[in-house]
Amino acid sequence: MAVNILFVEHEKLPDSQVLKLLDTSRAVQYTIVTSLEAIPEALKKASYSHIVCNLICDECVFNSLKYVPTNIPVLVICDRIDTVNLTEVHFSVIEKPLTYKILFDFIAQKSIISDHTLEKYAMGDQDFIDQMKQLIIEEFEDNLEKIPSYLTAKNFNAVKSNMHQLIGKFAMLEMEEAHVLSKSIDNNILKDSETEIPHVYHVLFDVEIALTQLRCSA
């Protein structure tokens, strides 16, 4: 999944909580604006998968947020959720502080896997589907542990090998972006590692999201 988050923060950029959270992230694209009024213009300039508002919340703020597009998942982090009327809102609201786990769990709510191909392949055999999911979970766990260490060691042959093995899993789960990127990595990382390394981190982020969703459905 192409994660591109629009953050709305009341904090000044040098002190941004978002910047502190994502300072070392290699897989999450984001833009920060400092007012709700800036959202419409930002949405005209780019496509965003999620909107996160880290605000000092009052009734006026929530009234403004009601006009945010409903087709984009919205997370609002505020001081105290009991200070505002949360009826008739179409977004998730939590109290501060914003943590990486909260952010990841919010991103992972948007499904990036499908059982359709797996069910078709299994021909209705639920035990087979469950076994396949468990095998994919174990492989994803193994890749999340090993691939970062391969990147650190610049062992691109091992990265290529792991990505090659993942191509079929991504196709089976209908993870289209990860499928395309993993094939690119498999074909090109030994020739142009500098270009492909960011793709590896994006694939790993998708693997982490898919792993969360598979554990819930397995």
C-alpha positions in Angstrom: 0.0 0.0 0.0 1.3 3.4 -0.9 1.2 5.2 2.5 1.1 8.9 2.1 -0.2 10.7 5.2 -1.4 14.3 5.5 -0.7 15.5 9.0 -2.4 18.5 10.5 -0.6 19.8 13.5 -1.0 22.8 15.8 2.7 22.5 16.8 5.5 24.4 15.1 7.4 22.2 12.6 10.7 22.1 14.5 8.9 20.7 17.5 6.5 18.5 15.5 5.6 15.2 17.2 5.2 13.7 13.8 8.7 14.5 12.8 10.0 12.9 15.9 7.9 9.8 15.3 8.9 9.4 11.6 12.4 10.8 11.7 13.9 7.3 11.0 11.0 6.0 8.9 12.0 5.0 5.3 8.6 3.8 4.2 6.0 6.4 5.2 5.6 9.5 3.0 4.0 12.4 4.7 3.2 16.1 4.4 2.6 18.4 7.4 0.3 21.4 7.4 -0.5 23.6 10.4 -4.2 24.4 10.0 -7.4 22.6 9.0 -8.0 25.3 6.4 -4.9 24.0 4.5 -6.4 20.5 4.0 -8.4 21.3 0.8 -5.4 22.8 -1.0 -3.2 19.9 0.1 -5.7 17.4 -1.3 -5.6 19.2 -4.6 -1.8 18.9 -4.8 -1.4 15.2 -3.9 -3.1 11.9 -3.2 -3.2 10.9 0.4 -4.0 7.5 1.9 -4.7 8.8 5.4 -5.2 12.1 7.3 -3.9 12.5 10.9 -4.9 15.6 12.9 -2.9 16.3 16.1 -4.9 19.2 17.5 -6.0 21.2 20.5 -9.6 20.2 20.1 -12.7 22.2 20.7 -16.2 22.1 19.2 -15.2 24.5 16.4 -12.4 22.2 15.4 -14.7 19.1 15.2 -17.3 21.0 13.2 -14.6 21.9 10.7 -13.4 18.2 10.5 -16.9 17.1 9.5 -16.2 18.4 6.1 -13.0 16.3 5.5 -13.6 13.8 2.6 -15.1 10.5 3.9 -13.2 8.4 1.5 -9.9 9.0 3.4 -9.4 7.4 6.8 -9.0 10.2 9.4 -7.4 9.9 12.9 -7.8 12.8 15.3 -5.6 13.1 18.4 -6.7 15.6 20.9 -6.3 16.7 24.5 -9.5 15.3 26.0 -12.2 13.5 24.0 -14.8 14.3 26.6 -14.6 18.0 25.9 -16.3 17.8 22.5 -19.4 16.4 21.0 -18.3 13.3 18.9 -21.7 12.5 17.4 -22.0 12.4 13.6 -18.3 12.3 12.9 -16.8 9.9 10.4 -13.3 9.5 11.9 -11.4 7.9 14.7 -10.7 10.0 17.8 -8.2 9.2 20.5 -6.5 11.1 23.3 -2.9 12.2 23.2 -0.1 11.3 23.1 0.4 10.0 19.5 2.7 7.0 19.4 4.1 5.0 16.6 2.0 2.0 17.6 -1.2 4.1 17.4 -0.2 5.4 14.1 0.7 2.0 12.7 -2.6 0.4 14.0 -4.5 3.2 12.3 -2.7 2.6 9.0 -3.2 -1.1 9.3 -7.0 -0.8 9.5 -7.1 -0.2 5.8 -6.9 -3.7 4.3 -4.2 -4.5 1.9 -4.8 -8.3 1.5 -7.5 -10.3 -0.1 -8.6 -14.0 0.4 -10.2 -14.2 -3.0 -7.2 -15.8 -4.9 -6.3 -18.0 -1.9 -9.9 -19.3 -1.7 -10.1 -19.9 -5.4 -6.8 -21.8 -5.2 -8.0 -23.8 -2.2 -11.3 -24.8 -3.9 -13.3 -24.3 -0.6 -10.9 -26.2 1.6 -10.9 -24.0 4.8 -8.2 -26.2 6.5 -5.9 -25.6 3.5 -6.6 -21.9 3.6 -5.7 -21.7 7.3 -2.5 -23.7 6.8 -1.5 -21.5 3.9 -2.1 -18.4 6.0 0.0 -19.8 8.8 2.8 -20.6 6.5 2.7 -17.0 5.0 2.7 -15.6 8.6 5.8 -17.6 9.5 7.5 -16.5 6.3 6.6 -12.8 6.8 7.9 -13.0 10.4 11.1 -14.5 9.1 11.6 -11.8 6.4 10.9 -8.9 8.8 13.7 -10.3 11.0 16.2 -11.1 8.4 15.9 -8.6 5.5 16.9 -5.5 7.6 20.0 -7.2 8.7 20.8 -8.2 5.1 20.5 -4.5 4.1 22.8 -3.4 6.9 25.3 -5.9 5.8 24.8 -5.0 2.1 24.1 -8.6 1.4 22.0 -7.9 -1.7 22.1 -11.5 -2.9 20.2 -12.5 0.2 17.8 -9.7 -0.2 17.2 -10.7 -3.8 16.6 -14.3 -2.8 14.1 -13.4 -0.1 12.2 -11.0 -2.4 12.0 -13.7 -5.1 10.4 -16.0 -2.6 7.9 -13.4 -1.6 6.6 -12.6 -5.1 4.2 -15.5 -5.2 2.9 -14.8 -1.7 2.1 -11.2 -2.7 0.3 -12.4 -5.8 -1.7 -14.9 -3.7 -2.8 -12.2 -1.2 -3.4 -9.7 -4.1 -0.9 -7.2 -2.6 -0.5 -5.5 -5.9 2.1 -2.8 -5.0 4.2 -5.1 -3.0 4.1 -7.6 -5.9 5.3 -5.0 -8.4 8.0 -3.7 -6.1 9.3 -7.2 -5.1 9.7 -8.1 -8.8 11.6 -4.9 -9.4 13.9 -5.6 -6.4 14.4 -9.2 -7.6 15.4 -8.0 -11.1 17.5 -4.9 -10.3 18.9 -4.8 -6.8 22.2 -6.4 -7.8 22.6 -3.9 -10.6 21.2 -0.8 -8.9 20.9 -1.2 -5.1 20.6 2.5 -4.4 17.4 2.7 -6.4 15.9 -0.5 -5.0 16.7 -0.1 -1.3 13.8 2.3 -0.7 11.5 -0.2 -2.5 12.7 -2.9 0.0 11.7 -0.7 2.9 8.3 -0.1 1.4 7.8 -3.8 0.8 8.7 -4.5 4.5 6.2 -2.0 5.7 3.5 -3.7 3.6 4.6 -7.0 5.0 4.3 -5.7 8.5 0.7 -4.4 7.8 -0.2 -7.7 6.0 1.1 -9.7 8.9 -1.1 -7.8 11.4 -4.1 -8.4 9.2 -3.3 -12.1 8.6 -3.0 -12.7 12.3 -6.5 -11.4 12.8 -8.0 -13.6 10.1 -5.9 -16.8 10.6 
